[in-house]
Amino acid sequence: MCRVVHALDPIGQACGTFCLLRLRAMGSGRRLDPMVTDVATTHTDASWKRTLGGYVALMKLRVVELLLVTTVPTMVVAQNGWPSLTLVIWTLIGGTLAAGGANAINMVVDRDIDAVMKRTQNRPLVTGIMTPRAALVFALGLEVAAFVELWALVNLLSAILAISAMLFYVFVYTIWLKRRSTQNIVIGGAAGAVPVLVGWSAVTNSLAWPPIILFVIIFIWTPPHFWALAVRYREDYEAADVPMLPVVASMERTTLEMLVYTVVLAAFSMLVGPVAHLGLIYAISALLLNAGFIAMTAQLYLKARKGEAGGAEAMRVFHYSITYLTVLFVAMAADVLLNGLINNH
């Protein structure tokens, strides 16, 4: 029996077309052309793939990937060696679900400005792949699954921390600060720093000074990282009336603040070495990474003073900032693991 379908539902359209053709063929006593059935089936398959891809896109997995890169090395430092592989897997799954759900809620709230900004006009809620209600149900389902999974298979503290990051990101950053304050990403960046707390608590079921300093490192890293991107897409944020610092301040002031944050970041990244009992591998890596980051932001600032800084220069800083954070945390893990091998021999 063919069901009545909404005219805008691509899957329903395919099913309706197929059913109508089949009924006509039965009425005339003819067999349905196999080519027609293939077209209907192909259209349905493509619609399902598009819908599935839309739900995956809601989670912003490329952003989640960077968050998880900081989680595993933190677990290695907490364990002072390689933790249980099962524990690592369950922690990463829970972290992915929690961060993915938070990103999906963010897209539901920001769908109006996403439609204005060129960078985000292909997001699933803008293109209409699913309804806002469906996206919200999906997001809340991810958060429930994350909490239950982390509580059952890791520990309650990790579950609470993961959900608290989501609540902070949604209510403090997305709903309260993003459209009202130039400090939106400065304060809101705290949500992206929580995965290191989750990683540490997953191993120790507690918190201590090393994960707090790691939290501060990511918290301070976020503004220069994000402002570099905002410089590139300044017109987008201005069109959407989002007061990112590059929109409301001069390029000179923006790049100066980026430089200040980078210098403070360097100090905290060196502080974590003695606090977490890291060795020369980390210390040398951190020195080189900090020198590169400070040099790039200083160069951007000097160009801004001359009126020569633009999106291309800012994006080089943006891409380096990703490399910086990744290599910094990998160096932590490498330091612990290699020192462990040396001491065991």
N, C-alpha and C positions, 0 to 999 in steps of 0.2 A: 504494500500500500504506500503510495507516495504521500508525504506529509507536506503541509503548507510551509514555505520557508520565507524568510525575510529577503527582500529584493537586494539588500546590500551584502548579504552573507555569501562569500564566494563559494564556500563548500556547498551551501544550500542551493545556489544557482546551478552548480554542476549536477547535483543530485536531481534537482527539479527538471533540468533539461533532459537528463538521461531517462527519467521516469516518463516524461511526456513522449519522448521518441519511442519508448518501449510500448506504451499504451497504443500509440498510433499504429505501430507495426503489428501489434496483436489484433487490432480492429480490422486491419486490411489483410490479415492472414500472411503477412510477409515476415521473414526473419530480419532482425535488426542488423544493420551493416556492422561488421566487426570493427571497421575503422571508426565508426561513431562511438562505440563503446570504449575504444582505446583513447579517443580524445577526451571523453568524460572522465575516465579513470586517471589520465595524465593530469588533467586540470585539478582533480580532487587531491592527488598526491602532491602537486605543487602548492596547493593551498595549505595543506597540513604542514609541509616543510616550512612555508613562510610563517605560519602561526607559531610553530615550535621555535623557529629562529627568533621570532619576536619576543617570546618569553625568555629565551636565553639572553637576548639583548637587554632586557629589563634589569638583569643582574649586574651588568657592566663588569664582566669577568676580567677584562684587562686591568681594571682598577683593583679588583679583588686580588689578582695575581701579585701585584706589588705589595699589598697588605700581607699576604701569606709569605712572601719572601722574607719579611722581617720576623715572622712567627717561628719558623723552624730554627734559625740560628739562635734565637732567644732561648728556645727549648734546649739546645745544645749547651749553651752557657749555663743555664739553670741546672742541668744534669751533670755538668763538668765532664761531658762525654756524650756519646750518642744515646738518646733516650730510646725507649721501646718503640719499634716501628709501628706497632699497632696504635700506641698512644698518639704518635705523630699523625697517622692517617685519620684517626677519629677527630683530633683537634683541627686538622685542616678542613675536614668535611664540615664540621660545625661552624668554623670560621667562614667558610665559603657560603653556607646557607644564611648565616646572620648578616654578613656584609651584602650578599646578593639581595636579600629581602629589604635591607635599608636602602639600597640603590633603587630598587623597584618602587618603593614608597616615594622616594625623591622624585622619580619620573612622573608619578601620579600627581604630586603637588605642583611640579614645575612644568606640566604639559603646556600651559599657556605661553610661557616664555620660551620653551623649547620650539614652539611653532614660529616664533619671531626670529630666533637666532639661526643663522645659516648652518653653523656647526652641528646643530641638534635637530634639524628639520626632518631627518630620516629616522628619528627614534620611533619605536612602535606605536606609542600613543598619539603621536602627531600624524602618522600615516594611517592610523585607524585599524591596525592589525587586530587589536583587541580593545574592549571597552575599559574605561578607568576602573569600573567596579571589578571586572575580571582581573585586572592587574593588581588591584588592592587585595583581593582575596588570595591571589597567588603569593603576593609579598608577605601577607600575614601568615599564610601557611608555611612559608620558608622560615619565618621567625619562630613559630611554634615548634617546627621540626628541629631547628637549631638548638633551642633551649632544651628540649627533651633529649636530643642526642648527646649534647655536651653533659647534661646532668647525669644521664644514665651511664655513659661510657667514658667520661673524663672526670669531672667533679662539679659540684654545685657552684663553687666560686667562679670557675671559668664560664659557666652558663650565664651567671648573673652579669659578669663583666661584658660578655658578648652582647647581651640584650641591652645593657646600659649604653653601649656604644651606639646601637641602633636608635634608641630613644633620644640620645643627645644629638645625633646627626639629623634626625627628622624634626624634632621639636625646637631645638636650640638653633641649629644652623639653617635648615631648609625653611621652616615656617617662620621663625622669629628674626634671625639676623640677615639672611641672604639678601633680602630686598630692602633692608632698613639701614644697614651699617657698613661702613668701609672696613670695619674689623671683622666682617663676616667669616672670612677664611682663616683669620688669625685665631679666633676663638673656636670656630667650627672644626678646625684641624685637630682638636683633641680627640674627636671620634676616630680619626684614622690612626691615632697613636695607641689605641686600646689593644689591638692585636698582640703587641709585645707583652702586655699584662696578662692576656689570655694564655699566651705561650708559656710564660713563667709559671703561672698558677696551675697550668695543666700538669707540670712536672712536680712542683713542690706543694701544691694546694695552699699557697700562701703568697704574700708579696714581700719585697725587700727593696733596699736602695738601688741595686743594679737595674731592675725593671723600671723603676721610677725614673732613673736617668735616661734609660732607653726611650721611655715615653716622652720625656722632655726633648730628646734629640729629634724625634719625628714631629713633635709639636712645633719646634722651631724651624725645622726643614720645610714644613708645609707652605708658609707664606712665600718665600722666594721661589719655590717650585711652582706654585699656582699663579703667582703674579706674573711670572715669565710667560705662562700660557695666556693669561688675561691681556697682556700687552699685545700679543699676536691677534687676539680676537676682541680687541677693545671695542670696535664698532658694533659687534654682536651684543655685548653686554650693555652698551649705551642704548642700543635700539630696544632692548628688553627692559631698560630702566633698572638694571642691577648695579648697585654702587660699588663695584670692584675698584680697588685703589687706582688702577690705571685710567679708569673712567673719570674719577673725580679729582685726581691729582695730576700734576705735571709728570712727564717722563723722568725728569731729573729727581723729583722727590720719590717716585716709585722705585727707581733703581738704587737710590741712596738707602732706602729702607731695606731693599733686598740685600744690599751689601752689609748693612748692620746686622741683619738676621744671620747672614752667612758667617760673619765673624763670631757671633755668639754661639752658633751651631758648632763651629770648630772647637771652641772651648769645652763645650759639653761632650763632644765626641772624644776628646782627649781625656776628660775626667772619668769616663766610664772604664777606661783601661785599668787604672789602679783599683777602682771600686769593685770591679768584677774579676780582678786578678788575671787580666789578660797580659800577654807577653809582647815580644818584639814584632811578631808578625802583624798583629793588630796595630801596634803603635806606628810602625813604618807606613802601613797601608793608610791609616787615618791621616798621618801627616801629608802624604802625597795627595790624597783625595781632597783634603781641606785646602791645600795650596792651590790646586786646580780650580776648586769652586770659588775661592776668594778672588783669584786672578780673573776668572770669567765675569763675575759680577762687578768687579772693579772696572774692568774694561767696558762693560755695558754702561756703567755709571759715567765714565769719562766720555763715552760717545754721546750719552744723553745730554751732558753739559754742553756739548758742541752742536747738539741738534741732529746727530747722525745716527742715533739708535732707532731701530725699527723692529718689526715682527721677526725678521729672519735672525737677527742677533739675539733676540729674546728667546727664540725657539732653540738656539744652540745651548743657552743656559738651561732651558727646560729639559732637554734631552740629557744633558750632563747631570742634572740633579737626580734623574732616575738612575743613571749609572752609579752616581755617588752613593745613594742609599743602598742599592743592591750590593755593590762591592764592599761597602763598609760592614754590612751585616754578614756577608759571606766571609769576610776577613775575621770576624769574631769567631765564627764556627771553625774556620780553618785553624786559627790560633789554638783553640781548645783541643781540637782533635789531634793536631800534629804534636803539640806539647804532651798530650797523653801518650802518644806512640813513643816519643822520645823518652819519657819518664819510665815507661814500661820496659824499655830495653836498657 
